[in-house]
Amino acid sequence: MLRDGRKLMGTLRSFDQFANAVLEGASERVIVGDLYCDIPLGLYVIRGENVVLIGELDLEREELPPHMTCVSTEEIKQAQKTDREASDLKGTMRKRMEFLDLD
């Protein structure tokens, strides 16, 4: 898991004392609501200051909740865009309503 919230998976090939890491066969798991997609990245170098968490993943036991649906890269990017637009709209509405003291 990286500092910006991205989740990367792959085979850890190397790391150093600064937590810089090299992932082989890396992919990014993107989750939006009940949709998810693993976007292939290939060989990936991660700067250690961006690493929040590193853990081992058991591929035989990896289970996602049954309501999760695997979709294509295009579909997940569209879902991300829609989600981002909705949160932006919510933020602007909150700013417009700040003058009301609802507490």
Phi, psi and omega in degrees: 000135181256166184300329180275006176096354180289148178242116181250143177231147178170182179269120180288114182261330182199154173205165179228188185292346179263006182071015169297139185222152174242122177251132176259140181063037184289150172214151179256126177268117179253127181237126176228108182062239179261009181252147175214159179207139174259110182267118182291137181241339182084219178283129188225131177253129183243127177286133188302327182293345179267352183278128176257318186211136173235133180212164178269140181244125177269106185296333179286332183255356181297118180228132173263155177304148185298338181279352180284139181239129177279128181233173180284167180299318181296319180294320182290324178294322176294319178296321177298316181298315179297317180296317179296317179296321179294318180290325176296318178296319179297319179295319179291324177294321179296319179295322179292332183267001184297332181293338178278129178263092185275355182279000000 
